[in-house]
Amino acid sequence: MSTQDTSRPAERPVDEWVTGDEPMTGPQESYLHTLAREAGEEPPADLSKADASKEIERLQSETGRG
């Protein structure tokens, strides 16, 4: 019997996202602005989906939200 959590699909690494080169989504941009403000930084602009995801992870770690 497996004890592996199958309730969530395995996440693909950001660098392997098929749509990773597309512009970041509206929710990503909004959340980045919130996190950047909390971190005392200027929010980044014109990021791809993949780069926005990486920046969100960095800022979450920095602000304690991650």
mmCIF file as Biopython writes it, N, C-alpha, C and O atoms, coordinates in Angstrom:
data_model
#
loop_
_atom_site.group_PDB
_atom_site.id
_atom_site.type_symbol
_atom_site.label_atom_id
_atom_site.label_alt_id
_atom_site.label_comp_id
_atom_site.label_asym_id
_atom_site.label_entity_id
_atom_site.label_seq_id
_atom_site.pdbx_PDB_ins_code
_atom_site.Cartn_x
_atom_site.Cartn_y
_atom_site.Cartn_z
_atom_site.occupancy
_atom_site.B_iso_or_equiv
_atom_site.auth_seq_id
_atom_site.auth_asym_id
_atom_site.pdbx_PDB_model_num
ATOM 1   N N  . MET A ? 1  ? 0.841  -1.166 0.000   1.0 0.0 1  A 1 
ATOM 2   C CA . MET A ? 1  ? 0.000  0.000  0.000   1.0 0.0 1  A 1 
ATOM 3   C C  . MET A ? 1  ? 0.893  1.238  0.000   1.0 0.0 1  A 1 
ATOM 4   O O  . MET A ? 1  ? 1.834  1.317  0.789   1.0 0.0 1  A 1 
ATOM 5   N N  . SER A ? 2  ? 0.611  2.205  -0.873  1.0 0.0 2  A 1 
ATOM 6   C CA . SER A ? 2  ? 1.415  3.407  -1.017  1.0 0.0 2  A 1 
ATOM 7   C C  . SER A ? 2  ? 0.951  4.477  -0.041  1.0 0.0 2  A 1 
ATOM 8   O O  . SER A ? 2  ? -0.246 4.641  0.195   1.0 0.0 2  A 1 
ATOM 9   N N  . THR A ? 3  ? 1.914  5.205  0.526   1.0 0.0 3  A 1 
ATOM 10  C CA . THR A ? 3  ? 1.587  6.315  1.412   1.0 0.0 3  A 1 
ATOM 11  C C  . THR A ? 3  ? 1.811  7.649  0.725   1.0 0.0 3  A 1 
ATOM 12  O O  . THR A ? 3  ? 1.786  8.693  1.377   1.0 0.0 3  A 1 
ATOM 13  N N  . GLN A ? 4  ? 2.029  7.631  -0.584  1.0 0.0 4  A 1 
ATOM 14  C CA . GLN A ? 4  ? 2.275  8.842  -1.346  1.0 0.0 4  A 1 
ATOM 15  C C  . GLN A ? 4  ? 0.996  9.654  -1.462  1.0 0.0 4  A 1 
ATOM 16  O O  . GLN A ? 4  ? -0.077 9.102  -1.703  1.0 0.0 4  A 1 
ATOM 17  N N  . ASP A ? 5  ? 1.113  10.983 -1.288  1.0 0.0 5  A 1 
ATOM 18  C CA . ASP A ? 5  ? -0.026 11.882 -1.395  1.0 0.0 5  A 1 
ATOM 19  C C  . ASP A ? 5  ? -0.358 12.078 -2.867  1.0 0.0 5  A 1 
ATOM 20  O O  . ASP A ? 5  ? 0.430  12.660 -3.613  1.0 0.0 5  A 1 
ATOM 21  N N  . THR A ? 6  ? -1.512 11.599 -3.283  1.0 0.0 6  A 1 
ATOM 22  C CA . THR A ? 6  ? -1.926 11.744 -4.680  1.0 0.0 6  A 1 
ATOM 23  C C  . THR A ? 6  ? -3.046 12.767 -4.836  1.0 0.0 6  A 1 
ATOM 24  O O  . THR A ? 6  ? -3.643 12.869 -5.907  1.0 0.0 6  A 1 
ATOM 25  N N  . SER A ? 7  ? -3.339 13.525 -3.781  1.0 0.0 7  A 1 
ATOM 26  C CA . SER A ? 7  ? -4.410 14.516 -3.862  1.0 0.0 7  A 1 
ATOM 27  C C  . SER A ? 7  ? -4.011 15.710 -4.721  1.0 0.0 7  A 1 
ATOM 28  O O  . SER A ? 7  ? -4.872 16.411 -5.252  1.0 0.0 7  A 1 
ATOM 29  N N  . ARG A ? 8  ? -2.709 15.942 -4.857  1.0 0.0 8  A 1 
ATOM 30  C CA . ARG A ? 8  ? -2.219 17.028 -5.716  1.0 0.0 8  A 1 
ATOM 31  C C  . ARG A ? 8  ? -1.286 16.436 -6.755  1.0 0.0 8  A 1 
ATOM 32  O O  . ARG A ? 8  ? -0.432 15.611 -6.432  1.0 0.0 8  A 1 
ATOM 33  N N  . PRO A ? 9  ? -1.447 16.854 -8.001  1.0 0.0 9  A 1 
ATOM 34  C CA . PRO A ? 9  ? -0.519 16.345 -9.019  1.0 0.0 9  A 1 
ATOM 35  C C  . PRO A ? 9  ? 0.893  16.875 -8.774  1.0 0.0 9  A 1 
ATOM 36  O O  . PRO A ? 9  ? 1.073  17.949 -8.200  1.0 0.0 9  A 1 
ATOM 37  N N  . ALA A ? 10 ? 1.872  16.124 -9.207  1.0 0.0 10 A 1 
ATOM 38  C CA . ALA A ? 10 ? 3.258  16.567 -9.074  1.0 0.0 10 A 1 
ATOM 39  C C  . ALA A ? 10 ? 3.456  17.835 -9.889  1.0 0.0 10 A 1 
ATOM 40  O O  . ALA A ? 10 ? 2.974  17.945 -11.017 1.0 0.0 10 A 1 
ATOM 41  N N  . GLU A ? 11 ? 4.168  18.788 -9.308  1.0 0.0 11 A 1 
ATOM 42  C CA . GLU A ? 11 ? 4.406  20.041 -10.016 1.0 0.0 11 A 1 
ATOM 43  C C  . GLU A ? 11 ? 5.612  19.890 -10.937 1.0 0.0 11 A 1 
ATOM 44  O O  . GLU A ? 11 ? 6.641  19.333 -10.555 1.0 0.0 11 A 1 
ATOM 45  N N  . ARG A ? 12 ? 5.462  20.392 -12.137 1.0 0.0 12 A 1 
ATOM 46  C CA . ARG A ? 12 ? 6.552  20.382 -13.104 1.0 0.0 12 A 1 
ATOM 47  C C  . ARG A ? 12 ? 7.487  21.540 -12.767 1.0 0.0 12 A 1 
ATOM 48  O O  . ARG A ? 12 ? 7.018  22.620 -12.406 1.0 0.0 12 A 1 
ATOM 49  N N  . PRO A ? 13 ? 8.788  21.338 -12.875 1.0 0.0 13 A 1 
ATOM 50  C CA . PRO A ? 13 ? 9.725  22.438 -12.629 1.0 0.0 13 A 1 
ATOM 51  C C  . PRO A ? 13 ? 9.411  23.635 -13.536 1.0 0.0 13 A 1 
ATOM 52  O O  . PRO A ? 13 ? 9.064  23.471 -14.705 1.0 0.0 13 A 1 
ATOM 53  N N  . VAL A ? 14 ? 9.539  24.823 -12.975 1.0 0.0 14 A 1 
ATOM 54  C CA . VAL A ? 14 ? 9.204  26.051 -13.699 1.0 0.0 14 A 1 
ATOM 55  C C  . VAL A ? 14 ? 9.895  26.116 -15.053 1.0 0.0 14 A 1 
ATOM 56  O O  . VAL A ? 14 ? 9.290  26.545 -16.035 1.0 0.0 14 A 1 
ATOM 57  N N  . ASP A ? 15 ? 11.143 25.700 -15.117 1.0 0.0 15 A 1 
ATOM 58  C CA . ASP A ? 15 ? 11.893 25.775 -16.371 1.0 0.0 15 A 1 
ATOM 59  C C  . ASP A ? 15 ? 11.344 24.849 -17.454 1.0 0.0 15 A 1 
ATOM 60  O O  . ASP A ? 15 ? 11.728 24.962 -18.618 1.0 0.0 15 A 1 
ATOM 61  N N  . GLU A ? 16 ? 10.449 23.935 -17.077 1.0 0.0 16 A 1 
ATOM 62  C CA . GLU A ? 16 ? 9.867  23.007 -18.046 1.0 0.0 16 A 1 
ATOM 63  C C  . GLU A ? 16 ? 8.432  23.374 -18.427 1.0 0.0 16 A 1 
ATOM 64  O O  . GLU A ? 16 ? 7.789  22.636 -19.173 1.0 0.0 16 A 1 
ATOM 65  N N  . TRP A ? 17 ? 7.923  24.497 -17.931 1.0 0.0 17 A 1 
ATOM 66  C CA . TRP A ? 17 ? 6.559  24.896 -18.258 1.0 0.0 17 A 1 
ATOM 67  C C  . TRP A ? 17 ? 6.435  25.164 -19.750 1.0 0.0 17 A 1 
ATOM 68  O O  . TRP A ? 17 ? 7.281  25.843 -20.331 1.0 0.0 17 A 1 
ATOM 69  N N  . VAL A ? 18 ? 5.402  24.643 -20.365 1.0 0.0 18 A 1 
ATOM 70  C CA . VAL A ? 18 ? 5.153  24.861 -21.789 1.0 0.0 18 A 1 
ATOM 71  C C  . VAL A ? 18 ? 4.826  26.333 -22.043 1.0 0.0 18 A 1 
ATOM 72  O O  . VAL A ? 18 ? 5.243  26.889 -23.059 1.0 0.0 18 A 1 
ATOM 73  N N  . THR A ? 19 ? 4.090  26.964 -21.140 1.0 0.0 19 A 1 
ATOM 74  C CA . THR A ? 19 ? 3.686  28.361 -21.311 1.0 0.0 19 A 1 
ATOM 75  C C  . THR A ? 19 ? 4.554  29.315 -20.491 1.0 0.0 19 A 1 
ATOM 76  O O  . THR A ? 19 ? 4.174  30.468 -20.283 1.0 0.0 19 A 1 
ATOM 77  N N  . GLY A ? 20 ? 5.693  28.858 -20.033 1.0 0.0 20 A 1 
ATOM 78  C CA . GLY A ? 20 ? 6.553  29.665 -19.168 1.0 0.0 20 A 1 
ATOM 79  C C  . GLY A ? 20 ? 7.064  30.944 -19.788 1.0 0.0 20 A 1 
ATOM 80  O O  . GLY A ? 20 ? 7.383  31.891 -19.070 1.0 0.0 20 A 1 
ATOM 81  N N  . ASP A ? 21 ? 7.151  30.995 -21.120 1.0 0.0 21 A 1 
ATOM 82  C CA . ASP A ? 21 ? 7.651  32.199 -21.788 1.0 0.0 21 A 1 
ATOM 83  C C  . ASP A ? 21 ? 6.566  33.245 -22.020 1.0 0.0 21 A 1 
ATOM 84  O O  . ASP A ? 21 ? 6.863  34.365 -22.435 1.0 0.0 21 A 1 
ATOM 85  N N  . GLU A ? 22 ? 5.320  32.890 -21.757 1.0 0.0 22 A 1 
ATOM 86  C CA . GLU A ? 22 ? 4.222  33.851 -21.925 1.0 0.0 22 A 1 
ATOM 87  C C  . GLU A ? 22 ? 4.308  34.907 -20.821 1.0 0.0 22 A 1 
ATOM 88  O O  . GLU A ? 22 ? 4.911  34.662 -19.776 1.0 0.0 22 A 1 
ATOM 89  N N  . PRO A ? 23 ? 3.708  36.081 -21.048 1.0 0.0 23 A 1 
ATOM 90  C CA . PRO A ? 23 ? 3.725  37.122 -20.007 1.0 0.0 23 A 1 
ATOM 91  C C  . PRO A ? 23 ? 3.049  36.626 -18.728 1.0 0.0 23 A 1 
ATOM 92  O O  . PRO A ? 23 ? 2.148  35.787 -18.767 1.0 0.0 23 A 1 
ATOM 93  N N  . MET A ? 24 ? 3.509  37.168 -17.589 1.0 0.0 24 A 1 
ATOM 94  C CA . MET A ? 24 ? 2.909  36.762 -16.322 1.0 0.0 24 A 1 
ATOM 95  C C  . MET A ? 24 ? 1.416  37.082 -16.330 1.0 0.0 24 A 1 
ATOM 96  O O  . MET A ? 24 ? 0.951  37.969 -17.046 1.0 0.0 24 A 1 
ATOM 97  N N  . THR A ? 25 ? 0.689  36.337 -15.517 1.0 0.0 25 A 1 
ATOM 98  C CA . THR A ? 25 ? -0.755 36.516 -15.440 1.0 0.0 25 A 1 
ATOM 99  C C  . THR A ? 25 ? -1.097 37.699 -14.541 1.0 0.0 25 A 1 
ATOM 100 O O  . THR A ? 25 ? -0.248 38.187 -13.796 1.0 0.0 25 A 1 
ATOM 101 N N  . GLY A ? 26 ? -2.323 38.146 -14.615 1.0 0.0 26 A 1 
ATOM 102 C CA . GLY A ? 26 ? -2.784 39.236 -13.752 1.0 0.0 26 A 1 
ATOM 103 C C  . GLY A ? 26 ? -2.638 38.900 -12.273 1.0 0.0 26 A 1 
ATOM 104 O O  . GLY A ? 26 ? -2.134 39.722 -11.507 1.0 0.0 26 A 1 
ATOM 105 N N  . PRO A ? 27 ? -3.071 37.700 -11.851 1.0 0.0 27 A 1 
ATOM 106 C CA . PRO A ? 27 ? -2.887 37.352 -10.443 1.0 0.0 27 A 1 
ATOM 107 C C  . PRO A ? 27 ? -1.423 37.309 -10.005 1.0 0.0 27 A 1 
ATOM 108 O O  . PRO A ? 27 ? -1.092 37.708 -8.888  1.0 0.0 27 A 1 
ATOM 109 N N  . GLN A ? 28 ? -0.549 36.825 -10.887 1.0 0.0 28 A 1 
ATOM 110 C CA . GLN A ? 28 ? 0.883  36.818 -10.550 1.0 0.0 28 A 1 
ATOM 111 C C  . GLN A ? 28 ? 1.375  38.249 -10.346 1.0 0.0 28 A 1 
ATOM 112 O O  . GLN A ? 28 ? 2.079  38.538 -9.378  1.0 0.0 28 A 1 
ATOM 113 N N  . GLU A ? 29 ? 1.004  39.135 -11.256 1.0 0.0 29 A 1 
ATOM 114 C CA . GLU A ? 29 ? 1.455  40.527 -11.171 1.0 0.0 29 A 1 
ATOM 115 C C  . GLU A ? 29 ? 0.951  41.183 -9.889  1.0 0.0 29 A 1 
ATOM 116 O O  . GLU A ? 29 ? 1.700  41.890 -9.214  1.0 0.0 29 A 1 
ATOM 117 N N  . SER A ? 30 ? -0.306 40.953 -9.558  1.0 0.0 30 A 1 
ATOM 118 C CA . SER A ? 30 ? -0.884 41.530 -8.347  1.0 0.0 30 A 1 
ATOM 119 C C  . SER A ? 30 ? -0.162 41.029 -7.097  1.0 0.0 30 A 1 
ATOM 120 O O  . SER A ? 30 ? 0.184  41.813 -6.213  1.0 0.0 30 A 1 
ATOM 121 N N  . TYR A ? 31 ? 0.061  39.719 -7.034  1.0 0.0 31 A 1 
ATOM 122 C CA . TYR A ? 31 ? 0.722  39.133 -5.872  1.0 0.0 31 A 1 
ATOM 123 C C  . TYR A ? 31 ? 2.171  39.613 -5.782  1.0 0.0 31 A 1 
ATOM 124 O O  . TYR A ? 31 ? 2.668  39.872 -4.686  1.0 0.0 31 A 1 
ATOM 125 N N  . LEU A ? 32 ? 2.849  39.733 -6.918  1.0 0.0 32 A 1 
ATOM 126 C CA . LEU A ? 32 ? 4.223  40.247 -6.919  1.0 0.0 32 A 1 
ATOM 127 C C  . LEU A ? 32 ? 4.278  41.665 -6.366  1.0 0.0 32 A 1 
ATOM 128 O O  . LEU A ? 32 ? 5.189  42.007 -5.613  1.0 0.0 32 A 1 
ATOM 129 N N  . HIS A ? 33 ? 3.309  42.485 -6.737  1.0 0.0 33 A 1 
ATOM 130 C CA . HIS A ? 33 ? 3.267  43.857 -6.224  1.0 0.0 33 A 1 
ATOM 131 C C  . HIS A ? 33 ? 3.105  43.844 -4.705  1.0 0.0 33 A 1 
ATOM 132 O O  . HIS A ? 33 ? 3.777  44.599 -4.002  1.0 0.0 33 A 1 
ATOM 133 N N  . THR A ? 34 ? 2.224  42.996 -4.201  1.0 0.0 34 A 1 
ATOM 134 C CA . THR A ? 34 ? 2.009  42.887 -2.758  1.0 0.0 34 A 1 
ATOM 135 C C  . THR A ? 34 ? 3.278  42.432 -2.053  1.0 0.0 34 A 1 
ATOM 136 O O  . THR A ? 34 ? 3.695  43.039 -1.066  1.0 0.0 34 A 1 
ATOM 137 N N  . LEU A ? 35 ? 3.891  41.368 -2.555  1.0 0.0 35 A 1 
ATOM 138 C CA . LEU A ? 35 ? 5.099  40.844 -1.930  1.0 0.0 35 A 1 
ATOM 139 C C  . LEU A ? 35 ? 6.253  41.843 -1.999  1.0 0.0 35 A 1 
ATOM 140 O O  . LEU A ? 35 ? 6.982  42.021 -1.023  1.0 0.0 35 A 1 
ATOM 141 N N  . ALA A ? 36 ? 6.419  42.488 -3.142  1.0 0.0 36 A 1 
ATOM 142 C CA . ALA A ? 36 ? 7.506  43.459 -3.295  1.0 0.0 36 A 1 
ATOM 143 C C  . ALA A ? 36 ? 7.328  44.618 -2.322  1.0 0.0 36 A 1 
ATOM 144 O O  . ALA A ? 36 ? 8.294  45.068 -1.705  1.0 0.0 36 A 1 
ATOM 145 N N  . ARG A ? 37 ? 6.109  45.097 -2.186  1.0 0.0 37 A 1 
ATOM 146 C CA . ARG A ? 37 ? 5.832  46.186 -1.252  1.0 0.0 37 A 1 
ATOM 147 C C  . ARG A ? 37 ? 6.190  45.759 0.176   1.0 0.0 37 A 1 
ATOM 148 O O  . ARG A ? 37 ? 6.815  46.519 0.916   1.0 0.0 37 A 1 
ATOM 149 N N  . GLU A ? 38 ? 5.791  44.545 0.558   1.0 0.0 38 A 1 
ATOM 150 C CA . GLU A ? 38 ? 6.110  44.030 1.892   1.0 0.0 38 A 1 
ATOM 151 C C  . GLU A ? 38 ? 7.611  43.881 2.104   1.0 0.0 38 A 1 
ATOM 152 O O  . GLU A ? 38 ? 8.106  44.053 3.218   1.0 0.0 38 A 1 
ATOM 153 N N  . ALA A ? 39 ? 8.331  43.563 1.038   1.0 0.0 39 A 1 
ATOM 154 C CA . ALA A ? 39 ? 9.787  43.381 1.125   1.0 0.0 39 A 1 
ATOM 155 C C  . ALA A ? 39 ? 10.541 44.696 0.978   1.0 0.0 39 A 1 
ATOM 156 O O  . ALA A ? 39 ? 11.766 44.724 1.095   1.0 0.0 39 A 1 
ATOM 157 N N  . GLY A ? 40 ? 9.816  45.793 0.721   1.0 0.0 40 A 1 
ATOM 158 C CA . GLY A ? 40 ? 10.468 47.090 0.537   1.0 0.0 40 A 1 
ATOM 159 C C  . GLY A ? 40 ? 11.194 47.204 -0.781  1.0 0.0 40 A 1 
ATOM 160 O O  . GLY A ? 40 ? 12.178 47.936 -0.890  1.0 0.0 40 A 1 
ATOM 161 N N  . GLU A ? 41 ? 10.718 46.485 -1.790  1.0 0.0 41 A 1 
ATOM 162 C CA . GLU A ? 41 ? 11.343 46.491 -3.116  1.0 0.0 41 A 1 
ATOM 163 C C  . GLU A ? 41 ? 10.382 47.064 -4.151  1.0 0.0 41 A 1 
ATOM 164 O O  . GLU A ? 41 ? 9.176  47.163 -3.922  1.0 0.0 41 A 1 
ATOM 165 N N  . GLU A ? 42 ? 10.941 47.432 -5.278  1.0 0.0 42 A 1 
ATOM 166 C CA . GLU A ? 42 ? 10.118 47.838 -6.422  1.0 0.0 42 A 1 
ATOM 167 C C  . GLU A ? 42 ? 9.583  46.570 -7.077  1.0 0.0 42 A 1 
ATOM 168 O O  . GLU A ? 42 ? 10.326 45.606 -7.261  1.0 0.0 42 A 1 
ATOM 169 N N  . PRO A ? 43 ? 8.298  46.565 -7.432  1.0 0.0 43 A 1 
ATOM 170 C CA . PRO A ? 43 ? 7.766  45.371 -8.096  1.0 0.0 43 A 1 
ATOM 171 C C  . PRO A ? 43 ? 8.367  45.218 -9.488  1.0 0.0 43 A 1 
ATOM 172 O O  . PRO A ? 43 ? 8.498  46.201 -10.217 1.0 0.0 43 A 1 
ATOM 173 N N  . PRO A ? 44 ? 8.729  44.005 -9.859  1.0 0.0 44 A 1 
ATOM 174 C CA . PRO A ? 44 ? 9.282  43.773 -11.192 1.0 0.0 44 A 1 
ATOM 175 C C  . PRO A ? 44 ? 8.198  43.919 -12.250 1.0 0.0 44 A 1 
ATOM 176 O O  . PRO A ? 44 ? 7.013  43.722 -11.981 1.0 0.0 44 A 1 
ATOM 177 N N  . ALA A ? 45 ? 8.622  44.262 -13.441 1.0 0.0 45 A 1 
ATOM 178 C CA . ALA A ? 45 ? 7.672  44.432 -14.539 1.0 0.0 45 A 1 
ATOM 179 C C  . ALA A ? 45 ? 8.082  43.549 -15.709 1.0 0.0 45 A 1 
ATOM 180 O O  . ALA A ? 45 ? 9.245  43.169 -15.849 1.0 0.0 45 A 1 
ATOM 181 N N  . ASP A ? 46 ? 7.118  43.238 -16.529 1.0 0.0 46 A 1 
ATOM 182 C CA . ASP A ? 46 ? 7.355  42.529 -17.787 1.0 0.0 46 A 1 
ATOM 183 C C  . ASP A ? 46 ? 8.077  41.187 -17.617 1.0 0.0 46 A 1 
ATOM 184 O O  . ASP A ? 46 ? 8.988  40.869 -18.382 1.0 0.0 46 A 1 
ATOM 185 N N  . LEU A ? 47 ? 7.677  40.420 -16.636 1.0 0.0 47 A 1 
ATOM 186 C CA . LEU A ? 47 ? 8.266  39.096 -16.445 1.0 0.0 47 A 1 
ATOM 187 C C  . LEU A ? 47 ? 7.437  38.047 -17.183 1.0 0.0 47 A 1 
ATOM 188 O O  . LEU A ? 47 ? 6.249  38.240 -17.438 1.0 0.0 47 A 1 
ATOM 189 N N  . SER A ? 48 ? 8.077  36.953 -17.514 1.0 0.0 48 A 1 
ATOM 190 C CA . SER A ? 48 ? 7.357  35.806 -18.060 1.0 0.0 48 A 1 
ATOM 191 C C  . SER A ? 48 ? 6.663  35.083 -16.904 1.0 0.0 48 A 1 
ATOM 192 O O  . SER A ? 48 ? 6.935  35.363 -15.736 1.0 0.0 48 A 1 
ATOM 193 N N  . LYS A ? 49 ? 5.776  34.165 -17.234 1.0 0.0 49 A 1 
ATOM 194 C CA . LYS A ? 49 ? 5.107  33.372 -16.193 1.0 0.0 49 A 1 
ATOM 195 C C  . LYS A ? 49 ? 6.134  32.640 -15.331 1.0 0.0 49 A 1 
ATOM 196 O O  . LYS A ? 49 ? 6.032  32.627 -14.104 1.0 0.0 49 A 1 
ATOM 197 N N  . ALA A ? 50 ? 7.117  32.036 -15.984 1.0 0.0 50 A 1 
ATOM 198 C CA . ALA A ? 50 ? 8.124  31.270 -15.256 1.0 0.0 50 A 1 
ATOM 199 C C  . ALA A ? 50 ? 8.962  32.176 -14.361 1.0 0.0 50 A 1 
ATOM 200 O O  . ALA A ? 50 ? 9.206  31.844 -13.201 1.0 0.0 50 A 1 
ATOM 201 N N  . ASP A ? 51 ? 9.405  33.314 -14.885 1.0 0.0 51 A 1 
ATOM 202 C CA . ASP A ? 51 ? 10.217 34.230 -14.082 1.0 0.0 51 A 1 
ATOM 203 C C  . ASP A ? 51 ? 9.402  34.828 -12.938 1.0 0.0 51 A 1 
ATOM 204 O O  . ASP A ? 51 ? 9.925  35.026 -11.842 1.0 0.0 51 A 1 
ATOM 205 N N  . ALA A ? 52 ? 8.126  35.114 -13.187 1.0 0.0 52 A 1 
ATOM 206 C CA . ALA A ? 52 ? 7.257  35.638 -12.134 1.0 0.0 52 A 1 
ATOM 207 C C  . ALA A ? 52 ? 7.118  34.610 -11.014 1.0 0.0 52 A 1 
ATOM 208 O O  . ALA A ? 52 ? 7.134  34.966 -9.836  1.0 0.0 52 A 1 
ATOM 209 N N  . SER A ? 53 ? 6.983  33.346 -11.379 1.0 0.0 53 A 1 
ATOM 210 C CA . SER A ? 53 ? 6.859  32.295 -10.378 1.0 0.0 53 A 1 
ATOM 211 C C  . SER A ? 53 ? 8.120  32.215 -9.513  1.0 0.0 53 A 1 
ATOM 212 O O  . SER A ? 53 ? 8.036  32.071 -8.294  1.0 0.0 53 A 1 
ATOM 213 N N  . LYS A ? 54 ? 9.274  32.310 -10.145 1.0 0.0 54 A 1 
ATOM 214 C CA . LYS A ? 54 ? 10.538 32.276 -9.409  1.0 0.0 54 A 1 
ATOM 215 C C  . LYS A ? 54 ? 10.650 33.483 -8.478  1.0 0.0 54 A 1 
ATOM 216 O O  . LYS A ? 54 ? 11.099 33.355 -7.339  1.0 0.0 54 A 1 
ATOM 217 N N  . GLU A ? 55 ? 10.244 34.646 -8.966  1.0 0.0 55 A 1 
ATOM 218 C CA . GLU A ? 55 ? 10.317 35.868 -8.155  1.0 0.0 55 A 1 
ATOM 219 C C  . GLU A ? 55 ? 9.339  35.794 -6.982  1.0 0.0 55 A 1 
ATOM 220 O O  . GLU A ? 55 ? 9.654  36.249 -5.883  1.0 0.0 55 A 1 
ATOM 221 N N  . ILE A ? 56 ? 8.170  35.231 -7.209  1.0 0.0 56 A 1 
ATOM 222 C CA . ILE A ? 56 ? 7.199  35.039 -6.129  1.0 0.0 56 A 1 
ATOM 223 C C  . ILE A ? 56 ? 7.798  34.152 -5.048  1.0 0.0 56 A 1 
ATOM 224 O O  . ILE A ? 56 ? 7.685  34.460 -3.862  1.0 0.0 56 A 1 
ATOM 225 N N  . GLU A ? 57 ? 8.431  33.059 -5.444  1.0 0.0 57 A 1 
ATOM 226 C CA . GLU A ? 57 ? 9.052  32.163 -4.466  1.0 0.0 57 A 1 
ATOM 227 C C  . GLU A ? 57 ? 10.128 32.886 -3.666  1.0 0.0 57 A 1 
ATOM 228 O O  . GLU A ? 57 ? 10.221 32.718 -2.450  1.0 0.0 57 A 1 
ATOM 229 N N  . ARG A ? 58 ? 10.937 33.684 -4.343  1.0 0.0 58 A 1 
ATOM 230 C CA . ARG A ? 58 ? 12.011 34.427 -3.657  1.0 0.0 58 A 1 
ATOM 231 C C  . ARG A ? 58 ? 11.420 35.407 -2.651  1.0 0.0 58 A 1 
ATOM 232 O O  . ARG A ? 58 ? 11.867 35.485 -1.507  1.0 0.0 58 A 1 
ATOM 233 N N  . LEU A ? 59 ? 10.414 36.150 -3.088  1.0 0.0 59 A 1 
ATOM 234 C CA . LEU A ? 59 ? 9.820  37.154 -2.211  1.0 0.0 59 A 1 
ATOM 235 C C  . LEU A ? 59 ? 9.028  36.513 -1.067  1.0 0.0 59 A 1 
ATOM 236 O O  . LEU A ? 59 ? 8.995  37.046 0.042   1.0 0.0 59 A 1 
ATOM 237 N N  . GLN A ? 60 ? 8.399  35.384 -1.334  1.0 0.0 60 A 1 
ATOM 238 C CA . GLN A ? 60 ? 7.711  34.676 -0.253  1.0 0.0 60 A 1 
ATOM 239 C C  . GLN A ? 60 ? 8.693  34.279 0.834   1.0 0.0 60 A 1 
ATOM 240 O O  . GLN A ? 60 ? 8.405  34.410 2.023   1.0 0.0 60 A 1 
ATOM 241 N N  . SER A ? 61 ? 9.841  33.798 0.421   1.0 0.0 61 A 1 
ATOM 242 C CA . SER A ? 61 ? 10.869 33.399 1.374   1.0 0.0 61 A 1 
ATOM 243 C C  . SER A ? 61 ? 11.357 34.617 2.163   1.0 0.0 61 A 1 
ATOM 244 O O  . SER A ? 61 ? 11.547 34.544 3.376   1.0 0.0 61 A 1 
ATOM 245 N N  . GLU A ? 62 ? 11.554 35.723 1.471   1.0 0.0 62 A 1 
ATOM 246 C CA . GLU A ? 62 ? 12.061 36.932 2.099   1.0 0.0 62 A 1 
ATOM 247 C C  . GLU A ? 62 ? 11.045 37.549 3.069   1.0 0.0 62 A 1 
ATOM 248 O O  . GLU A ? 62 ? 11.427 38.099 4.102   1.0 0.0 62 A 1 
ATOM 249 N N  . THR A ? 63 ? 9.765  37.458 2.738   1.0 0.0 63 A 1 
ATOM 250 C CA . THR A ? 63 ? 8.747  38.074 3.577   1.0 0.0 63 A 1 
ATOM 251 C C  . THR A ? 63 ? 8.152  37.117 4.602   1.0 0.0 63 A 1 
ATOM 252 O O  . THR A ? 63 ? 7.344  37.527 5.436   1.0 0.0 63 A 1 
ATOM 253 N N  . GLY A ? 64 ? 8.545  35.843 4.546   1.0 0.0 64 A 1 
ATOM 254 C CA . GLY A ? 64 ? 8.004  34.870 5.486   1.0 0.0 64 A 1 
ATOM 255 C C  . GLY A ? 64 ? 6.631  34.332 5.098   1.0 0.0 64 A 1 
ATOM 256 O O  . GLY A ? 64 ? 5.959  33.696 5.911   1.0 0.0 64 A 1 
ATOM 257 N N  . ARG A ? 65 ? 6.213  34.586 3.861   1.0 0.0 65 A 1 
ATOM 258 C CA . ARG A ? 65 ? 4.916  34.106 3.404   1.0 0.0 65 A 1 
ATOM 259 C C  . ARG A ? 65 ? 4.998  32.718 2.770   1.0 0.0 65 A 1 
ATOM 260 O O  . ARG A ? 65 ? 3.967  32.115 2.472   1.0 0.0 65 A 1 
ATOM 261 N N  . GLY A ? 66 ? 6.187  32.216 2.566   1.0 0.0 66 A 1 
ATOM 262 C CA . GLY A ? 66 ? 6.345  30.972 1.843   1.0 0.0 66 A 1 
ATOM 263 C C  . GLY A ? 66 ? 6.398  29.764 2.624   1.0 0.0 66 A 1 
ATOM 264 O O  . GLY A ? 66 ? 6.531  28.674 2.067   1.0 0.0 66 A 1 
#
